[in-house]
Amino acid sequence: MITVDRIKQLAQDYFDEVVSYRRQLHMHPELSFQEFETSTYVSSVLKRYNISHTTGIVQTGIVAIVEGKNPGKKIILLRADLDALPIEENNKVDYKSRNHGIMHACGHDVHTASVLGTAIILNQLKEEFEGTIKIMFQPGEEVLPGGSSLMIKAGVLDNPRVDIALAQHVFPSMETGKVGFREGMYMASTDELHITITGKGGHAAMAGDYKNPLVVAAHIITEIEKQFPFTIDSEGVARNTQNNIPTVIAFGKIEGKGATNVIPETVYLAGTFRTMDEDWRKEVKEKITTIIKTISDKYQVKAEINILDGYPFLVNDHHITQQCKQAATEYLGNENVEDLPLRMTAEDFAYITQQVPSCFYRLGTGNKVKGIVSGVHTSTFDIDEKALEISTGLMAWMTLKTLQA
């Protein structure tokens, strides 16, 4: 019989091994869609445990299969991401990145090592459950168009067709030993705004001889702010005051290479647009385009507008998330299972949540006593590795409970 205590024992038995996986991956990070050594390493672990898998999906992606009895009864997808970030690591640890300028600063090494451990546990128990576990190791979560979307196009959700999908993400602001869930809308869609304004450069003192693109860029930014006013709710989420939909439009870059007395010919703007409603998402992008064209025409300058469609919003299926939350409560205790607020960050697992009932949850990895407090995407991000024992067993338990439901 498969019990919580049995899963916990297996997670403890494989803990040191899973830590070694994580450290190996951490020492050898690779950028998005370049995870060739990472993919080879993951495959070697799967081979060691005779777990059937296919490599070379979207070049570096892997899909592994663990079949229980009556394999067609229910198919659950577990997802891990492989890529790292272009950050130089500043941690002083034995497993510090050996690849200059590249670091697993978002915890994808943790996700991959953890899911490997879960796969090993489930493979050991495959004669005791019904259904099939499909394990997806995806490239390129960090950059558009997102490896998840490409693996979906390559058929990862089919043959056999996936019924339910689960994924986790490190959460350094949550103490190790805890996990967090949110039903329904959880994370935002994300689109990139790239705008180039071309006017006429010249000497700043000769006002009649130039058309200043910096002025046009300033008007565009302020008009967009005016057209999309927002308030901050009790969860700290920006909401459009007209319809209460979570909305962020922010410009993080303005570049005009002039000087105190030099008006540049071009100015480049870059920003982000995030929301949680697809109809509103489409409407806002159309309005932003209209604002830019109207202002650029008024000032008789040229505007090149490039809005890159990013990840959709991430939605957790209410029923599946309730099941997973209940399983987590059984595994960790009610005091260690928390409710999460909305987040305006984005995640390419969202593509899967749009097609399959899913649960994307947070794994506590921080430890204030040990000084493990740095956030993701920083040069000093690290985890309390005790979280690997928790994550490995918890995902196995949630998977088994979801198969049985």
N, C-alpha and C positions, 0 to 999 in steps of 0.2 A: 504493500500500500504506500502511495506517495503522500507524505505528510510534510508540514512546515519544517519539523525538526530534521527530517531526512534531507530536505533541500538545503537547509542551513548547514548540515554536516558536509554535504557535497561541496557547497560553496567554500567552506572552511578548508576542505581537503585540497581544493584547486587554487586556493588564494595565492600562495607563493608563486605558482605558475602564471596566474593571471597578472600578478604584479610584474613578473619578468617580461610578459608580452608588452605590457604598457611601457615599461622602461626601454625596451628595444625599439618600439615605435617612436617613443619620445626622442630618443637619441638620433633617429634617422628620419626626420620629418621631410615631407615633400609637398610642393605647392599643388594647387588645384589642377587636375587633369594630367599631372606628372607623377602620379603615385605608383611608379613601376616597381620599385624595390618593396614598397609597402604591400602592394598586391601580392608579390611573390612570397613575402613573409607570411601573410595571412593564409595563402594557399598551402604553405608548408605545414602550418599548424593543423589545418583541416585534413590534410593528407595523413598526418601522424595519427589522427583519431578516426581515420577511414570514413570521414564525412564527405559524402558525394557533393561535388561542386563544379561549377562552370566558371572559367576565367575569361578575361578578354572582352567583357561586356562594356561597351563604351571605353574600350582599350584597357582600363585598369579596374573596372568593376567586377565583382564576384557575386554569384548567387549559389548558396549552399542549400541542400535539402536534407531534412531529417524526417523520415516517414515512420509514423507509429502504426499501430494496427488500424485497419479500415482507413487508409490514408486519405480517401476522398471525402470523409465525413465533414471536416472543416480545415481550412488552410489559413494559417496565421503567418504574417510577414513580420520579421524583426529587422530593424534597419540600423546600420552603423555607417558613419562617414569616415573617409580615409585622409582627407587633405589637411594641410597645415597652413600657417599664415606667414607672410613676409615680415617677420619680426625677429630681431636679434635677441636671443635669450640672455637674461641677466641673473638667473638663479645660480647659486653655488651648490650644485648637487652632482653626484656621480653620473647621473643619467642626463645631464645637460645636453642640449642639441649639439651635434657635431657637424651640422650643415649650416655654414655661415649665413646669417640673415634669414633663417627659416626656423620656425618654432611651432610646436603644438600648443598654441596659446588659447585655443578655444576648446580643448579637451577632447578632440576627435580621437586621440590616442586612447583615452579612457573609454570612449564609446566602443571602439573597435576591440580593445582587449576584453572589455566586459562582455560584449556580445559573443566573442569567441568562447569565453568561459561558460556562458549560458548555453551555447550550442553543444559544448562538450557534455554538460550536465544532461541536457535533453536527449542527446544521442545515447547516453548511458541508460536512459529510462525508456527508450522508444518501444520496448515490448510491453510497457505498462500503461500507455495512453493511446487514444484514438485520434487520428488526424495527421496533418502534415505541418511541419515548421519550415518555412522558407526564409532564409537568412540573406539579407542584402547588404553587401559592403559597397558603398557607392563613392565614386570620385566627386570632386568639385562641388562641395556644398557651399563654399565661400564665395563663388563668383557666378555671375549669370552665364548661361541660362540655368545653371544648377544641375548637378549630376543626376539628381532624382528625376527631373523631367526627361532627361535623355534616356535613363534606364527604363522609365515607363514606356517611352517610344520603342525601346528595344524589347519590350514584352515582359518586364519583370513582374507585372501584376497578373500575368496569364500563364497557362500551361504548367501547373494548375492555377486556376483563377483564385486570387487571394480574397478571402472573406473579411479579414480583420488585419489591421496593421498597428504595431507598437514601436515606439522609439523613445529614447531618453536623451536628456542633455544635462551636462554638469551645471551646477548652480553654486558658485563659490560663496554667495551671501547667505546660503543655508548651511547649517552645521551638518557635518557628516553623521549619518544615522537617521536623517530625515529625508522625506520626499514630498513633492508637491504636485497637485492636480488642479485642473480647471476644466469644467464642462463647457461645451459650446465654443464661441469665439475666444481665441486665446492670443494669437499673434497676428500682426498686420501684414497686408500686402506691401510690396516695396517696388517703386518705380524710380528710375534715375532720370534727372532732368539735366540736359546738356544744351546750353544756349550760347551761341556766338553772335555778338553784335558787331557789325562792321560799319563804321562811320567814315570820317575823314580826319586824319591826324594833322597836326601842325604845331606851331609855336603857341604856347598858352596865352601870350600877350596879344595875339592876332585873332580875336574872337570871331571876326567875320570870315575867317579862312578855314575853319574846321567845323566838323559836326561831332561833338564829343560823345563817344559811345558809353563812357562812364556815367554820364547823366541819364542816358537811356536805360542802362542797367539798373541804376538806382530807382528810377521810376517803375521799372518792371517789378523789382522786389517789393517796393512799398505798395504797389497796386495789388499784387497777389496777396500780401498781408491784409490789405483792406477788404478784398473780395472774399477772403476765407477767414473770418475772425474765429477765435476759439476761446474756450475757457478750460481750466484745469479742474478735473473732478476729484472726488475724495480719494481715488486710487492713484492720482498723479498723472492721469491720462488726458491728453489734449482732445477736446471734443468741439466740433464745429458748432457754433452757436445757433445756426439756422436749422439744423436737423439732428443735433446731438450725436452724430456719427463720429467715432474716433478718427481724427484726421491730423496729420502732421505734414506741413509743407515747409521745408527749411533749406536755405542755401548755405552751403559750407565752404564755397570757394568762389571768389571773384578775382579775376586776373586781368589786369590791364597794364602792359609793360610800358608805362610812360614815366614821367619825372615831374618835378615841381613846375617846370616850364615846358613840358612836352605832353601833348595830347596824343594818346595812342590811337592807332587806326582801328584796332579791334579790342574787344573785351570778351572774356569767356566766363560764363557762370555755370556752376555745377551744384545740384541740389538733390533732395530726395522728397518723394511724396509717398505717404503711407496712410492706409485706411483699412476698414473692415467691412466694406460693402461694395460689391462689384459694379452695381449700377452707378453709384456715387463715384467710384473710381474712374469709370469711363467719362462721366460728366465733368469731373474736375479737370481731367487731362484735356478735354476739349476746351474748357474755359481758360485754362492756362495758355493754350495755344492762341486763343482769340485775344487775350490780354497782350501777349507779346507782339502779335501782328499789329494790333491797333496802335500800340505805343511806338513801335518801330516805324510804322507808316506816318504817324504824326511828326516824328522827328526826321523823316526822310533818310532812314538808315536801313541797312539790310539785317535781317535776323534769320539765322539758321537754328532751327529747333529740332532737337533729337531727344525724344522721350523713349527711353528703353524700358520695355515691359519687364518687370521683375517677377518675383514669386507672388502667388496669390496669398490671401489670408489663410491662416491655419485654424481649422475648426476641429475640436475634439467631440466625437460622437458622445451624446449624453449617456446612453446605455452602456457602451463599452467602457467609458471612463468611470462610471459608477462601479462596474464590475472590477476594474483594475484598482480603484481606490479601496474597495472592500478587501480585495486580495492583499493589498499593501498593508491594510490595517491588521489583517490576520498575521502577516509576516513580521511587521515592525511594531505593532501596537498603535492604538488610536492617537497617542500623544506625539507620535513621530510622522504623522500624515497631515499635511497642511493644505489649505486652499490657497490658490495662487491668484493674483490680480491680473488684469489684462496687461499685455506688453505690446509696445509699438515696434519692437524689434521684429526681424523676419527670419524665416527658416524654410529651406527648400523641401523639407518633409511635408510642407503644406500642399504640394502637388498631389501627394498620396492621399492626404486627408480629404481632398476635393473629390476623390474617386472611390475611396474605401472607408468604411467606418473605422475610425482610428482613435488612438490615445497617445498623445505626446506629453510626457511628464518630466519633472525636474528632479535631479539627483543631488542631494546635498553633498558638497565636497569640501566645505570650509572647516577650519578649526582655529578659532581665535586663540586658544591657549598655546597652540603650536606656532602661531603667527602666520597661518595659512589663510590669508585674507584678500589677496590680490584678485582683481576681477579678470574676466576673460578679455582677450585681445590686448593684454599688457605683457611686458617683458619679464615680469616676475610671477606670472600665473603659475600655480601648482595646486596639487590636491592632497588631502589626507588620503593616503592609499587604502585605508580601512574601507573607504567608500567602494572599492572594487569588490570586496567580499559581499557587501550589501547589495550592490547593483547586479552582480552575477546571479545570486540566488533569488533576488526579488523578481527579476525579469523572468527567470525560469518558472517561479511560482505563479506569477500573473499569467504567463502563457498557458500553463497547465489548467489553471482555473478558468480561463477564457475558452479553452478547448472543451471543457466539461459543461460550460453554460449552455 
